[in-house]
Amino acid sequence: MPRTRLTATPSLEILLNGAQTTYNAGDTISGRVVRTAPLVSSQARVSIQLNGRTKSKMVVSRGQAGTSIYRGRFSLFNSDANRQQLSDGPIHIAPDGDKQEWAFTITIPSAPDPASVIAQNHQKFSYLPLGQRDIAAHTLPPVFFATGVFINTTYECFVEYFLEAKLHVEAAGGSGKEDRATVPLNILLPTTPDLADDFELVQRSFLCRISTYRFLQGSESGSLSLGQRTRELFGSSKVPQLVSSLQVEHPTVLQVGNPNNIPFRLLILPEPLQTTESIRDTKQTITLTGMTFGIIASTKLMCAGTLSPHTSSQTRKFGFDLKAAIEKRGEPIVLPVGEKAQPLDVSELLGINITSAIPLSHRPFGGRYKGQLYPSFDTYNIKHSHKLKWTLTVTAAGESTEISNEADITLLPGRGGEWHQSPEEDLPAYEEVPETPTSPLTGGKE
């Protein structure tokens, strides 16, 4: 199920007006269908049509048992409503004459066409509801592409839009010849001219426990006796323990291409009733000594099966080089303590913004892929979603503990569709980090 590529010959080509490269639902596309090759015909028809579709495919190899192929396909537009007849009559283009052009304007529908989406499809093979009113309320999915191989299964899914022009020349006896031309279109999610400044922050609390005899010495470098080291090693209850609540404020909404720092605020609240009494009234300095911060992009695809849908998924990870940023500071990052203290925005200290995200790993679709963040979207046989994942290393008196978590986020499109890269471009190679899947993917039901 190959994606539609640009096709143009002297027999037929499509030329778009202006320099616009991306479109949204409701936009009007204008251009010309052009033929430069000589042609003399008493009867020829020229037409142009806007097409949109979402496709998914899984090919499962079962060795001697053969190969199974599962597909999903949803047409987004009514072909008749989005087809224009540009000419129906004689055409005469001399060998040394001028080319012939037929102008057109086509408006992109504001939503999918219910009848086209439902045709030959069943609700159990769709992530979105297929009621007519539901479909009429859906937004057009953005151009998207993902492909790869995992064990015995190959995967591919995409959303595409394209213009297709046809020139049908009638011939004696009723037969004829047809020339075609296509132009892929970048139709994206609705964008905004402004940068998003509302990250919709939420707050979560995590219990932080650090145990060491150095709390009694008041120094990180003090030496411990063999007995103390042994009790620390085995987690003895006699080891002084500092217990705090680490409050984390993090965003639930991000925007592709937004250069503003991603808010990520930390505050320590003491838990005196759980802290060892001997150090309860002793002021301790708590620092952030390590941090990983990243975005996990997940793509799910669905294909129709004989009895049930066949599904699979892939993940891509994008992160930030925070180790270098922390080392570059040359001074510890001391976390504020107490309800009256202002939370510390570590993003402001380390310069964490979405434009500095780099690809980290890719599972399970191996090989070459584009290091590109796409916005979140759901369509009938494809779901693309995101999570924010972080790990914090908190240190006190020379002892450290780690706190990790992940949360769902919505990734908005950038301004003017700046997130999109044409699928026609070459895919750059990135180093793939080996990763053990949490659950193996198969061609069967998920």
C-alpha positions as CSV (number, residue, x, y, z in Angstrom):
1,M,0.0,0.0,0.0
2,P,2.5,2.6,-1.1
3,R,1.9,6.3,-0.4
4,T,1.0,8.5,-3.2
5,R,4.1,10.3,-4.7
6,L,4.4,13.3,-7.0
7,T,3.9,12.2,-10.6
8,A,4.2,14.6,-13.5
9,T,5.0,14.2,-17.2
10,P,4.6,16.3,-20.3
11,S,1.4,14.4,-20.8
12,L,-0.1,15.8,-17.6
13,E,1.0,17.6,-14.5
14,I,-0.5,19.6,-11.7
15,L,0.9,23.0,-10.8
16,L,-0.2,24.8,-7.6
17,N,-0.5,28.5,-7.3
18,G,1.5,30.5,-4.8
19,A,4.2,29.4,-2.4
20,Q,1.9,27.8,0.2
21,T,3.2,24.4,1.3
22,T,0.8,23.4,4.1
23,Y,-3.0,23.5,4.4
24,N,-5.7,23.2,7.0
25,A,-9.3,22.1,6.7
26,G,-11.4,24.8,5.0
27,D,-8.4,26.2,3.0
28,T,-8.8,26.7,-0.7
29,I,-6.3,25.2,-3.1
30,S,-5.8,26.7,-6.5
31,G,-3.7,25.7,-9.5
32,R,-3.6,24.4,-13.0
33,V,-3.7,21.1,-14.8
34,V,-1.1,21.3,-17.6
35,R,-0.4,19.3,-20.7
36,T,2.6,20.2,-23.0
37,A,2.8,17.0,-25.1
38,P,1.2,17.2,-28.5
39,L,-2.4,16.0,-28.7
40,V,-5.2,16.1,-31.2
41,S,-8.6,14.7,-30.0
42,S,-12.2,15.5,-30.9
43,Q,-13.3,14.3,-27.5
44,A,-11.3,14.4,-24.2
45,R,-12.2,14.9,-20.6
46,V,-10.0,16.6,-18.0
47,S,-10.8,16.3,-14.3
48,I,-9.2,16.8,-10.9
49,Q,-10.1,15.3,-7.5
50,L,-9.1,15.8,-3.9
51,N,-8.4,12.5,-2.1
52,G,-7.7,11.8,1.6
53,R,-7.3,8.4,3.3
54,T,-5.8,6.7,6.4
55,K,-4.2,3.3,5.8
56,S,-2.6,0.6,8.0
57,K,-1.1,-2.7,7.1
58,M,0.5,-5.6,9.0
59,V,2.3,-8.5,7.3
60,V,2.8,-11.5,9.6
61,S,5.2,-14.3,8.4
62,R,4.5,-17.6,10.0
63,G,7.2,-19.7,8.4
64,Q,5.8,-22.8,6.7
65,A,2.3,-21.8,7.7
66,G,2.6,-18.9,5.2
67,T,2.0,-15.2,5.4
68,S,-1.0,-13.3,6.7
69,I,-1.8,-9.7,5.6
70,Y,-4.1,-7.5,7.6
71,R,-5.2,-4.0,6.4
72,G,-7.2,-1.0,7.5
73,R,-8.4,1.7,5.1
74,F,-10.7,4.7,5.6
75,S,-11.5,7.2,2.9
76,L,-12.0,10.7,4.2
77,F,-13.7,12.4,1.3
78,N,-16.7,11.9,-1.0
79,S,-15.0,11.3,-4.4
80,D,-18.0,12.8,-6.4
81,A,-18.2,15.9,-4.2
82,N,-14.5,16.6,-4.5
83,R,-14.1,16.0,-8.2
84,Q,-14.2,18.8,-10.7
85,Q,-14.7,18.3,-14.5
86,L,-12.3,20.9,-16.1
87,S,-12.9,20.1,-19.7
88,D,-15.1,17.9,-21.9
89,G,-14.6,18.4,-25.6
90,P,-11.9,18.7,-28.3
91,I,-8.2,19.4,-27.5
92,H,-5.6,20.5,-30.0
93,I,-2.0,20.9,-28.9
94,A,0.4,21.3,-31.8
95,P,4.0,19.8,-31.6
96,D,5.5,23.3,-31.6
97,G,2.5,25.0,-30.0
98,D,1.8,26.3,-26.5
99,K,0.9,24.1,-23.7
100,Q,-2.7,23.9,-22.6
101,E,-3.9,24.7,-19.0
102,W,-7.1,24.2,-17.1
103,A,-7.4,26.2,-13.9
104,F,-9.1,24.9,-10.8
105,T,-9.9,25.8,-7.2
106,I,-10.8,23.2,-4.6
107,T,-11.8,23.8,-0.9
108,I,-10.7,21.3,1.6
109,P,-13.7,19.9,3.6
110,S,-13.9,20.9,7.2
111,A,-14.5,17.3,8.4
112,P,-14.5,13.7,7.0
113,D,-17.4,12.6,5.0
114,P,-19.5,10.1,7.0
115,A,-20.6,8.0,4.1
116,S,-17.0,7.6,2.8
117,V,-15.6,6.8,6.2
118,I,-18.3,4.1,7.0
119,A,-18.1,2.5,3.6
120,Q,-16.9,-1.1,4.0
121,N,-15.8,-0.5,7.6
122,H,-17.0,-1.8,10.9
123,Q,-16.9,-0.1,14.4
124,K,-14.8,-2.8,15.9
125,F,-12.0,-2.0,13.5
126,S,-11.9,1.7,14.4
127,Y,-10.5,3.7,17.4
128,L,-13.1,6.4,16.9
129,P,-16.9,6.1,16.9
130,L,-18.4,5.6,13.4
131,G,-21.8,7.2,14.0
132,Q,-22.7,9.7,11.3
133,R,-22.9,12.6,13.8
134,D,-19.6,11.5,15.4
135,I,-17.8,11.5,12.1
136,A,-19.2,14.9,11.1
137,A,-17.7,16.3,14.3
138,H,-14.2,14.7,13.8
139,T,-11.3,16.9,12.7
140,L,-9.2,15.8,9.7
141,P,-6.2,13.9,10.8
142,P,-2.8,15.4,9.8
143,V,-0.4,13.9,7.3
144,F,1.5,11.1,9.1
145,F,3.7,8.1,8.3
146,A,5.3,5.3,10.3
147,T,6.8,2.0,9.2
148,G,9.1,-0.8,10.3
149,V,9.8,-4.4,11.2
150,F,9.7,-6.3,14.5
151,I,10.5,-10.0,14.7
152,N,8.2,-11.7,12.1
153,T,5.9,-8.7,11.4
154,T,6.2,-5.7,9.2
155,Y,4.1,-2.6,9.9
156,E,3.1,0.5,8.0
157,C,0.5,3.2,8.6
158,F,-0.1,6.6,7.1
159,V,-2.4,9.5,6.6
160,E,-2.2,11.1,3.2
161,Y,-3.9,13.7,1.0
162,F,-3.3,14.3,-2.7
163,L,-4.7,15.9,-5.8
164,E,-5.2,13.5,-8.8
165,A,-5.7,14.9,-12.3
166,K,-6.9,12.7,-15.2
167,L,-7.0,13.3,-19.0
168,H,-9.1,10.7,-20.7
169,V,-8.9,10.7,-24.5
170,E,-11.7,9.0,-26.4
171,A,-10.7,6.8,-29.3
172,A,-12.6,5.0,-32.2
173,G,-14.4,2.0,-31.1
174,G,-15.1,3.2,-27.6
175,S,-11.6,2.5,-26.1
176,G,-9.4,5.3,-25.0
177,K,-6.2,6.4,-23.2
178,E,-5.9,8.0,-19.8
179,D,-3.0,10.1,-18.4
180,R,-2.7,10.8,-14.7
181,A,-0.8,13.3,-12.5
182,T,-0.7,13.5,-8.7
183,V,0.5,16.0,-6.1
184,P,0.7,15.1,-2.4
185,L,-0.7,17.7,0.0
186,N,0.4,18.6,3.5
187,I,-2.9,19.0,5.3
188,L,-2.3,19.5,9.0
189,L,-4.1,20.0,12.3
190,P,-5.4,23.5,12.9
191,T,-2.6,25.8,13.9
192,T,-2.3,29.1,15.7
193,P,-0.2,32.1,14.8
194,D,0.8,32.4,18.5
195,L,3.0,30.3,20.7
196,A,1.0,28.4,23.4
197,D,1.7,29.9,26.9
198,D,-0.7,27.8,28.9
199,F,1.0,24.5,29.7
200,E,-1.9,23.4,32.0
201,L,0.4,22.6,34.9
202,V,-0.6,19.9,37.4
203,Q,1.0,19.1,40.8
204,R,2.0,15.7,42.2
205,S,3.8,14.7,45.4
206,F,6.3,11.9,45.8
207,L,7.7,10.5,49.1
208,C,11.4,10.9,49.3
209,R,13.4,8.8,51.8
210,I,17.2,9.2,52.4
211,S,19.0,7.2,55.1
212,T,22.6,7.8,56.4
213,Y,24.6,8.3,59.6
214,R,26.1,11.4,58.0
215,F,23.0,13.3,59.0
216,L,24.4,13.1,62.6
217,Q,27.8,14.3,61.5
218,G,26.6,17.3,59.5
219,S,29.1,16.5,56.8
220,E,29.0,14.5,53.5
221,S,32.7,13.6,53.8
222,G,32.8,12.2,57.3
223,S,34.0,8.6,57.7
224,L,31.7,6.0,59.0
225,S,32.5,3.0,61.2
226,L,32.3,-0.5,59.8
227,G,29.1,-1.1,61.9
228,Q,27.5,2.0,60.5
229,R,28.4,1.1,56.9
230,T,27.0,-2.4,57.4
231,R,23.7,-1.1,58.9
232,E,23.3,1.3,56.0
233,L,24.1,-1.5,53.5
234,F,21.4,-3.7,54.9
235,G,18.8,-0.9,55.5
236,S,18.7,-1.1,59.2
237,S,15.9,0.9,61.0
238,K,18.6,2.3,63.3
239,V,20.0,4.4,60.4
240,P,18.8,8.0,60.7
241,Q,16.2,8.7,57.9
242,L,15.2,12.0,56.4
243,V,11.7,11.8,54.9
244,S,10.3,14.6,52.7
245,S,7.5,15.1,50.2
246,L,8.9,16.2,46.8
247,Q,6.3,18.3,45.0
248,V,6.5,18.3,41.2
249,E,4.6,20.7,39.0
250,H,4.7,19.6,35.4
251,P,2.8,20.4,32.1
252,T,0.1,18.4,30.5
253,V,0.2,20.4,27.3
254,L,3.2,21.2,25.1
255,Q,3.6,22.6,21.6
256,V,5.9,21.5,18.8
257,G,8.4,24.1,17.9
258,N,7.7,26.3,21.0
259,P,11.1,27.8,22.1
260,N,9.8,28.7,25.6
261,N,11.2,26.7,28.4
262,I,9.0,23.8,29.6
263,P,7.9,24.6,33.2
264,F,9.0,21.9,35.7
265,R,9.0,23.1,39.3
266,L,10.3,21.4,42.4
267,L,9.6,22.0,46.1
268,I,10.6,20.0,49.2
269,L,8.1,19.7,52.1
270,P,9.5,18.1,55.3
271,E,7.7,15.1,56.8
272,P,8.8,15.4,60.5
273,L,6.6,12.7,61.8
274,Q,8.3,10.1,59.5
275,T,11.8,11.6,60.0
276,T,14.1,10.1,62.6
277,E,13.7,12.1,65.8
278,S,17.4,12.7,66.3
279,I,17.6,14.7,63.0
280,R,14.1,16.1,63.0
281,D,15.1,19.6,64.0
282,T,18.3,19.6,62.0
283,K,18.4,21.6,58.8
284,Q,19.5,19.5,55.9
285,T,20.5,20.7,52.4
286,I,18.8,18.7,49.6
287,T,20.1,19.1,46.1
288,L,19.2,17.9,42.6
289,T,22.2,16.0,41.4
290,G,20.8,14.2,38.3
291,M,17.8,14.4,36.0
292,T,16.5,12.8,32.9
293,F,13.6,14.3,31.1
294,G,12.0,13.2,27.9
295,I,8.9,12.8,25.7
296,I,7.6,9.3,24.6
297,A,5.7,9.3,21.3
298,S,3.5,6.3,20.9
299,T,1.8,5.2,17.6
300,K,-0.9,2.5,17.6
301,L,-2.3,1.0,14.4
302,M,-5.3,-1.2,13.8
303,C,-6.1,-3.5,10.9
304,A,-9.2,-5.5,10.2
305,G,-9.1,-9.3,10.8
306,T,-11.4,-12.2,10.2
307,L,-12.9,-12.2,13.7
308,S,-11.2,-9.4,15.6
309,P,-8.9,-6.4,14.9
310,H,-5.2,-6.8,14.7
311,T,-3.2,-4.1,16.5
312,S,0.3,-3.2,17.3
313,S,2.3,-0.2,18.5
314,Q,5.7,1.5,18.4
315,T,7.4,4.1,20.6
316,R,9.9,6.8,20.0
317,K,11.8,8.7,22.7
318,F,13.0,12.2,22.6
319,G,15.1,13.7,25.4
320,F,17.4,16.4,26.6
321,D,21.1,16.5,27.4
322,L,20.7,17.5,31.1
323,K,23.8,15.8,32.4
324,A,26.0,18.3,30.5
325,A,23.7,21.2,31.5
326,I,24.0,20.2,35.2
327,E,27.8,19.8,35.0
328,K,28.1,23.1,33.2
329,R,26.5,25.0,36.1
330,G,29.5,24.2,38.3
331,E,27.4,24.6,41.4
332,P,24.8,22.4,43.1
333,I,21.1,22.9,42.5
334,V,19.7,23.4,45.9
335,L,16.0,22.6,46.2
336,P,13.8,25.0,48.2
337,V,12.3,23.7,51.4
338,G,9.0,24.6,53.2
339,E,5.5,25.7,52.3
340,K,6.5,29.3,52.3
341,A,9.3,28.8,49.8
342,Q,8.9,29.4,46.0
343,P,9.2,26.2,43.9
344,L,12.4,26.0,41.8
345,D,11.8,25.9,38.0
346,V,14.7,23.7,36.9
347,S,13.8,24.3,33.3
348,E,14.8,27.9,33.7
349,L,18.2,26.7,35.1
350,L,18.9,24.0,32.5
351,G,17.2,25.5,29.4
352,I,14.7,22.7,28.7
353,N,12.5,23.5,25.7
354,I,10.9,21.4,23.0
355,T,13.2,22.7,20.3
356,S,16.2,21.1,22.1
357,A,14.7,17.6,22.2
358,I,16.8,15.0,20.4
359,P,15.9,11.3,19.4
360,L,17.0,8.8,22.0
361,S,15.6,5.5,21.0
362,H,13.0,3.8,18.8
363,R,11.0,0.6,19.5
364,P,10.1,-1.7,17.9
365,F,10.2,-0.3,14.3
366,G,13.9,-0.6,13.8
367,G,16.3,1.0,11.3
368,R,16.2,4.5,9.8
369,Y,13.6,7.0,10.9
370,K,13.1,10.7,11.0
371,G,13.8,12.4,14.3
372,Q,10.5,14.3,14.2
373,L,8.0,15.2,16.8
374,Y,4.4,15.0,15.4
375,P,1.5,16.5,17.4
376,S,-1.0,14.2,19.2
377,F,-4.0,13.0,17.2
378,D,-6.5,10.1,16.9
379,T,-8.0,8.8,13.7
380,Y,-9.9,5.7,12.7
381,N,-7.0,3.2,12.5
382,I,-4.1,5.2,13.9
383,K,-3.6,6.8,17.3
384,H,-0.6,9.0,18.0
385,S,-0.1,10.0,21.7
386,H,2.6,11.3,24.0
387,K,3.8,11.0,27.6
388,L,6.3,13.1,29.6
389,K,8.8,10.9,31.5
390,W,11.3,12.1,34.1
391,T,13.8,10.7,36.6
392,L,15.1,12.9,39.4
393,T,18.2,12.1,41.6
394,V,17.9,13.9,44.9
395,T,20.9,14.0,47.3
396,A,21.3,14.9,51.0
397,A,24.4,14.3,53.1
398,G,26.1,12.5,50.3
399,E,23.3,9.9,49.9
400,S,20.9,9.9,46.9
401,T,17.6,8.5,45.9
402,E,15.8,8.4,42.6
403,I,12.2,9.3,41.8
404,S,10.6,8.5,38.4
405,N,7.3,9.1,36.9
406,E,5.5,9.6,33.6
407,A,2.3,11.4,32.7
408,D,0.1,11.8,29.7
409,I,0.5,15.0,27.7
410,T,-1.1,16.6,24.6
411,L,1.4,17.8,22.0
412,L,-0.1,20.7,20.0
413,P,0.9,21.5,16.5
414,G,3.4,24.4,16.0
415,R,2.7,27.7,14.4
416,G,1.9,27.5,10.7
417,G,2.4,23.7,10.6
418,E,6.2,24.1,11.3
419,W,6.3,20.6,12.8
420,H,5.8,18.9,9.5
421,Q,8.6,17.5,7.3
422,S,7.7,16.2,3.9
423,P,7.7,12.4,3.6
424,E,9.5,12.8,0.3
425,E,12.7,13.9,2.1
426,D,15.5,11.3,2.8
427,L,15.3,9.8,6.3
428,P,18.5,10.6,8.3
429,A,20.0,7.7,10.3
430,Y,20.0,7.9,14.1
431,E,21.8,5.6,16.5
432,E,19.3,3.2,18.0
433,V,19.5,2.4,21.7
434,P,18.7,-1.3,22.4
435,E,15.7,-1.7,24.5
436,T,13.8,-4.7,26.0
437,P,10.1,-4.5,25.1
438,T,7.8,-4.7,28.0
439,S,5.5,-6.9,26.0
440,P,6.3,-8.7,22.7
441,L,4.3,-7.6,19.6
442,T,2.7,-10.1,17.4
443,G,0.3,-10.1,14.5
444,G,-2.5,-11.2,16.8
445,K,-5.0,-9.4,18.9
446,E,-3.5,-6.9,21.3
